[in-house]
Amino acid sequence: MDAFYASVEQLDNPELRGKPVAVGGSEVRGVVSAASYEARKFGVKSAMSGVLAKKKCPHLIFVKPRYARYKEISSKIREIFYDYTDLVEPLSLDEAYLDVTENKKGNPSASLIAQEIRDRIWEELELRASAGISINKFIAKVASDINKPNGQKTIKPNEVLDFLEELPVGKFYGVGKVTAAKMHNHGIFNGLDLKNRTLEDLVSLFGKSGKHYYNIVRGIHNSEVKPDRVRKSIAAERTFNENLSSEIYMLKKLELIAEELERRMMHSKTKGKTVTLKIKYSDFTQQTRSKTVGNYLQKKEEFYPLIKDLLMQDHLKNSVRLLGISLSNLDTEKKDPIWVQLQFEF
């Protein structure tokens, strides 16, 4: 979906249409969750502080996020997907992979299917979407960004290798700014440069990721579309209007965050064994502290004492702007069967 959160806000509030909108954040605190394309023209991006976003775009309009509404719209979009295939792997509320090799419409053209899906999303929901179409998930993901917003790009099988050779390494999905800079320092600027490196060379430079880069630049990515993707963690967090420096105040805030996490755990009917405390400091550095227990946890009274211990286990480096709690190692994750030898009488 194109600027999904911001587009939903503009859909529901006509006064916001055509104007620069930031979902989340504020002029004083917080972080932008999503920005409309009108705001992006000024350099406003997701994960940017609200203060910086306002400096870049003085007439920026901040809107509080409404995740229940985004989830409602996302469900309707997925229903459209399921009209074409059951092989749908959601990545988030606004993005998914679809395997249409065999599809319910019997349409042999993935490009035409993508166009039809995008048309239906606009006709039924008045929202714009973009698509990437190719032989595997990696290339389709890269292609989906090429003609955004409201466009699509098909990379045909015989075009894959040429496309990847010309692609700047910063455009490779999964290659962030730090990795791209490291590649540049070693003379790797595009796919062809990457392809000219040996497997041993890439592994020595990038560790396990080196093998991944070696394969993807050759169009090799064998990950299937997995419709039964399992959620790995559930979290709740809060950014504060003023930085906190007292552990006493932090514990009060953490208690409220723990109550919210309990509600989410109960709603999802999920339990977890690993508790993680997330701390973001005033200088934007981040720290996590975790503890795994032998039993599953769901309620605040079960995991909040662990959070108190994690907060107090070490000195804080600076004043704190954000605190979060998550539960992972969930009981929804698939586990290997445990085989028990039974006793029989003969």
Wavefront OBJ file of the C-alpha trace (Angstrom):
o trace
v 0.000 0.000 0.000
v 1.114 3.559 -0.737
v 1.670 5.640 2.450
v -0.966 3.414 4.053
v -1.555 4.999 7.471
v -1.483 8.533 6.094
v -3.705 7.559 3.144
v -6.312 6.078 5.501
v -6.314 9.307 7.506
v -6.796 11.340 4.325
v -9.558 8.957 3.234
v -11.475 9.367 6.491
v -10.858 13.121 6.778
v -11.276 14.936 3.426
v -9.761 18.087 4.935
v -6.377 16.315 5.017
v -6.365 15.389 1.341
v -3.599 17.010 -0.665
v -1.876 18.210 2.505
v 1.365 17.039 4.190
v 0.342 14.602 6.930
v 2.430 12.732 9.497
v 0.893 9.893 11.482
v 2.411 9.785 14.960
v 4.925 12.154 16.482
v 4.278 15.793 17.300
v 5.947 19.172 17.142
v 7.433 18.488 20.575
v 8.058 14.746 20.895
v 7.571 11.372 19.316
v 8.511 9.674 16.087
v 6.716 9.748 12.735
v 5.110 6.370 11.952
v 4.096 7.271 8.403
v 4.135 10.287 6.116
v 1.891 11.212 3.196
v 3.512 11.749 -0.201
v 2.847 15.468 0.179
v 5.013 15.388 3.324
v 7.686 13.200 1.733
v 8.378 15.917 -0.839
v 9.821 17.935 2.055
v 11.986 15.047 3.259
v 9.676 13.823 6.012
v 10.104 10.063 6.535
v 8.929 7.336 8.881
v 11.077 6.878 12.021
v 12.007 10.592 11.898
v 11.572 12.622 15.074
v 8.546 14.891 15.084
v 10.759 17.897 15.830
v 12.915 17.334 12.741
v 9.860 16.586 10.591
v 8.333 19.927 11.594
v 11.558 21.743 10.737
v 11.590 20.182 7.281
v 7.909 20.896 6.710
v 6.612 23.802 8.879
v 2.996 23.272 7.756
v 3.061 19.539 8.529
v -0.139 18.190 10.121
v 0.336 15.591 12.868
v -2.374 12.953 13.323
v -2.602 10.366 16.092
v -2.414 6.784 14.792
v -5.590 4.656 14.805
v -4.289 1.122 14.552
v -7.711 -0.483 14.935
v -8.848 1.367 11.808
v -5.713 0.415 9.860
v -6.216 -3.216 10.844
v -9.854 -3.063 9.705
v -8.848 -1.743 6.274
v -5.980 -4.233 6.051
v -8.422 -7.107 6.592
v -10.557 -5.877 3.694
v -7.498 -5.669 1.433
v -6.519 -9.238 2.311
v -10.008 -10.444 1.458
v -9.380 -9.128 -2.040
v -6.074 -11.018 -2.133
v -7.819 -14.249 -1.134
v -10.106 -13.949 -4.147
v -7.032 -14.719 -6.243
v -4.917 -17.092 -4.122
v -4.739 -18.651 -0.675
v -0.946 -18.288 -0.740
v -0.792 -14.884 0.964
v 2.053 -14.053 3.344
v 1.418 -10.763 5.211
v 4.547 -8.830 6.154
v 2.658 -6.085 7.974
v -0.728 -4.371 7.821
v 0.186 -2.723 4.512
v 2.278 -5.290 2.661
v 2.104 -8.932 1.608
v 3.551 -11.501 -0.761
v 1.188 -13.427 -3.069
v 2.083 -16.570 -4.988
v -0.144 -16.553 -8.100
v 1.650 -19.304 -10.037
v -1.642 -21.182 -9.728
v -4.521 -18.824 -8.999
v -8.272 -18.980 -8.531
v -8.929 -16.885 -11.648
v -6.928 -19.178 -13.908
v -5.146 -16.092 -15.218
v -1.707 -16.938 -16.670
v -0.458 -13.334 -16.334
v 0.794 -12.260 -12.897
v 1.067 -8.678 -14.197
v -2.621 -8.584 -15.140
v -3.558 -10.069 -11.770
v -1.572 -7.357 -9.979
v -3.287 -4.667 -12.056
v -6.712 -6.142 -11.331
v -6.011 -6.310 -7.582
v -4.805 -2.696 -7.539
v -7.888 -1.593 -9.473
v -10.184 -3.368 -7.010
v -8.456 -1.820 -3.988
v -9.087 1.600 -5.495
v -12.687 0.880 -6.554
v -13.711 -0.742 -3.257
v -11.608 1.181 -0.722
v -10.399 4.330 -2.527
v -6.783 3.601 -1.625
v -3.757 3.297 -3.884
v -1.402 0.332 -4.019
v 1.795 -0.563 -5.876
v 3.090 -3.984 -6.886
v 6.241 -5.795 -7.930
v 6.030 -8.948 -10.042
v 8.847 -11.391 -10.646
v 10.177 -14.939 -10.220
v 10.795 -14.792 -6.444
v 10.029 -12.794 -3.324
v 13.288 -10.839 -3.253
v 13.055 -9.475 -6.797
v 9.313 -8.805 -6.484
v 9.975 -6.787 -3.326
v 12.659 -4.694 -5.032
v 10.407 -4.194 -8.062
v 7.484 -2.994 -5.906
v 9.366 0.220 -5.043
v 10.318 1.171 -8.598
v 7.056 2.746 -9.785
v 5.651 3.897 -6.451
v 3.215 5.455 -5.839
v 0.292 3.855 -7.655
v 2.290 1.787 -10.113
v 3.727 -1.638 -10.741
v 6.840 -3.160 -12.234
v 7.336 -6.596 -13.764
v 10.789 -8.146 -13.977
v 10.498 -11.026 -16.452
v 12.654 -14.160 -16.075
v 14.946 -13.195 -18.961
v 15.376 -9.679 -17.501
v 16.326 -10.658 -13.955
v 20.117 -10.855 -14.228
v 20.501 -7.621 -16.233
v 18.164 -5.838 -13.821
v 20.132 -6.962 -10.761
v 23.510 -6.105 -12.312
v 22.430 -2.490 -12.911
v 20.711 -2.071 -9.531
v 22.533 0.150 -6.970
v 23.354 -1.906 -3.864
v 21.378 0.528 -1.710
v 18.244 -0.581 -3.578
v 18.727 -4.246 -2.677
v 16.060 -5.238 -0.158
v 17.722 -5.889 3.201
v 20.797 -3.754 2.493
v 20.575 -0.779 4.860
v 22.585 2.424 4.924
v 25.390 0.976 7.055
v 25.856 -2.101 4.856
v 25.598 -0.039 1.674
v 28.298 2.325 2.972
v 30.534 -0.660 3.786
v 29.989 -2.037 0.289
v 30.875 1.350 -1.215
v 34.083 1.410 0.819
v 35.039 -1.883 -0.832
v 34.213 -0.697 -4.348
v 30.799 -2.385 -4.563
v 28.314 0.108 -5.966
v 25.902 -1.987 -8.030
v 24.850 -5.562 -8.637
v 27.586 -6.181 -11.181
v 30.252 -5.129 -8.670
v 28.668 -7.476 -6.147
v 28.495 -10.306 -8.676
v 32.202 -9.977 -9.457
v 33.099 -10.825 -5.839
v 33.712 -14.444 -4.872
v 31.640 -16.208 -2.236
v 34.677 -16.398 0.048
v 35.305 -12.673 -0.348
v 31.710 -11.735 0.508
v 31.596 -14.062 3.528
v 34.850 -12.568 4.845
v 33.394 -9.063 4.481
v 29.799 -9.631 5.611
v 29.739 -12.936 7.504
v 26.696 -15.145 6.963
v 24.984 -12.385 4.989
v 27.744 -12.692 2.385
v 26.263 -15.959 1.092
v 22.842 -14.298 0.875
v 24.274 -11.424 -1.209
v 26.143 -13.900 -3.405
v 22.878 -15.719 -4.195
v 20.443 -12.848 -4.602
v 22.566 -10.973 -7.128
v 22.341 -14.154 -9.233
v 18.544 -14.195 -8.859
v 18.617 -17.086 -6.376
v 16.094 -16.749 -3.541
v 14.203 -19.932 -2.749
v 12.014 -18.707 0.120
v 8.412 -19.794 -0.458
v 5.354 -17.654 0.201
v 4.266 -18.864 3.633
v 0.604 -18.211 4.409
v 0.930 -19.650 7.929
v 3.597 -17.196 9.037
v 3.832 -17.262 12.835
v 4.016 -14.099 14.912
v 7.281 -14.046 16.887
v 6.530 -11.411 19.553
v 3.930 -9.027 20.958
v 4.963 -5.626 22.305
v 3.785 -2.313 23.695
v 5.836 0.863 24.045
v 5.473 4.561 24.737
v 7.434 7.721 23.865
v 7.270 10.373 26.599
v 6.648 14.114 26.296
v 9.593 14.732 28.620
v 12.693 12.629 29.173
v 12.666 10.499 32.308
v 15.670 10.269 34.621
v 14.120 8.694 37.726
v 13.611 4.916 37.925
v 10.568 5.519 40.126
v 8.812 7.457 37.345
v 9.923 4.857 34.829
v 8.353 2.067 36.871
v 5.053 3.954 36.915
v 5.162 4.307 33.127
v 6.190 0.680 32.722
v 3.216 -0.399 34.798
v 0.860 1.286 32.313
v 2.747 -0.220 29.368
v 2.527 -3.650 31.023
v -1.254 -3.261 31.336
v -1.479 -2.511 27.614
v 0.713 -5.507 26.778
v -1.493 -7.747 28.932
v -4.548 -6.572 26.962
v -2.801 -7.420 23.692
v -1.691 -10.820 24.958
v -5.195 -11.650 26.163
v -6.735 -10.460 22.894
v -4.384 -12.622 20.840
v -4.787 -15.556 23.270
v -1.000 -15.839 23.362
v 1.630 -16.461 26.040
v 5.414 -16.057 25.986
v 8.495 -17.143 27.899
v 10.938 -14.326 27.064
v 10.408 -10.836 28.491
v 12.315 -7.934 26.924
v 12.647 -4.370 28.182
v 13.386 -1.791 25.484
v 15.013 1.495 26.465
v 15.615 4.396 24.083
v 17.720 7.195 25.528
v 17.538 10.936 24.907
v 20.480 10.657 22.490
v 18.417 8.092 20.487
v 20.698 5.181 21.358
v 18.776 2.021 22.206
v 19.247 -0.854 24.637
v 17.344 -4.079 25.294
v 17.441 -6.320 28.350
v 15.825 -9.772 28.302
v 15.039 -12.684 30.571
v 13.667 -16.115 29.656
v 11.747 -18.219 32.170
v 10.582 -21.817 32.143
v 6.843 -21.115 32.172
v 4.595 -19.162 29.815
v 3.552 -15.635 30.830
v 0.526 -13.620 29.783
v -0.726 -11.411 32.622
v 0.889 -8.297 34.026
v 1.244 -9.832 37.479
v 3.343 -12.585 35.908
v 5.827 -10.573 33.815
v 5.922 -7.110 35.454
v 8.185 -8.231 38.355
v 10.710 -9.367 35.753
v 10.562 -5.953 34.097
v 11.350 -4.284 37.432
v 14.406 -6.516 37.803
v 15.558 -5.793 34.250
v 15.282 -2.032 34.761
v 17.302 -2.161 37.979
v 19.941 -4.655 36.838
v 22.240 -1.952 35.453
v 22.719 1.804 35.561
v 20.959 3.826 32.897
v 23.333 5.584 30.504
v 21.232 8.704 30.056
v 17.747 10.119 30.477
v 15.055 8.039 28.757
v 12.635 9.071 25.989
v 10.965 5.708 25.271
v 10.213 2.505 27.142
v 8.767 -0.710 25.758
v 7.977 -4.248 26.847
v 7.663 -7.309 24.632
v 6.948 -10.999 25.109
v 8.509 -13.469 22.678
v 9.265 -17.188 22.535
v 5.496 -17.511 22.153
v 3.360 -20.617 22.499
v 2.270 -20.105 18.864
v 5.729 -20.953 17.514
v 6.064 -24.409 15.991
v 8.030 -26.863 18.059
v 9.581 -30.203 17.274
v 7.562 -33.140 18.619
v 8.784 -34.795 21.790
v 8.869 -38.563 21.366
v 8.199 -40.620 24.476
v 8.938 -44.340 24.629
v 5.894 -46.097 26.063
v 6.095 -49.294 28.084
v 4.258 -52.333 26.730
v 3.674 -55.717 28.333
v 4.368 -58.737 26.124
l 1 2 3 4 5 6 7 8 9 10 11 12 13 14 15 16 17 18 19 20 21 22 23 24 25 26 27 28 29 30 31 32 33 34 35 36 37 38 39 40 41 42 43 44 45 46 47 48 49 50 51 52 53 54 55 56 57 58 59 60 61 62 63 64 65 66 67 68 69 70 71 72 73 74 75 76 77 78 79 80 81 82 83 84 85 86 87 88 89 90 91 92 93 94 95 96 97 98 99 100 101 102 103 104 105 106 107 108 109 110 111 112 113 114 115 116 117 118 119 120 121 122 123 124 125 126 127 128 129 130 131 132 133 134 135 136 137 138 139 140 141 142 143 144 145 146 147 148 149 150 151 152 153 154 155 156 157 158 159 160 161 162 163 164 165 166 167 168 169 170 171 172 173 174 175 176 177 178 179 180 181 182 183 184 185 186 187 188 189 190 191 192 193 194 195 196 197 198 199 200 201 202 203 204 205 206 207 208 209 210 211 212 213 214 215 216 217 218 219 220 221 222 223 224 225 226 227 228 229 230 231 232 233 234 235 236 237 238 239 240 241 242 243 244 245 246 247 248 249 250 251 252 253 254 255 256 257 258 259 260 261 262 263 264 265 266 267 268 269 270 271 272 273 274 275 276 277 278 279 280 281 282 283 284 285 286 287 288 289 290 291 292 293 294 295 296 297 298 299 300 301 302 303 304 305 306 307 308 309 310 311 312 313 314 315 316 317 318 319 320 321 322 323 324 325 326 327 328 329 330 331 332 333 334 335 336 337 338 339 340 341 342 343 344 345 346
